[in-house]
Amino acid sequence: MPSSINWQKSSFSGTGDDNNCVELGASKVGIHLRESETPPAALTTTPARVRALIAAIKTGALANAGG
């Protein structure tokens, strides 16, 4: 993974160090997602898949996905 990724988090997460959240960053390789508690563990995906994830969250399609 590129080391020069500019990670961004939602403004809803607050500004303190104890505000755990999902962070997103972009590079030539794709879109990267990570949990702020464990920055070395990141996922890489495509912009289309991130759009699909956000759409599913907004519509509530994932509300019962866990069973």
Summary of the structure (lengths in Angstrom):
residues: 67
radius of gyration: 13.1
end to end distance: 32.8
largest distance: 38.1
contacts: 133
relative contact order: 0.17
helix: 24%
strand: 24%
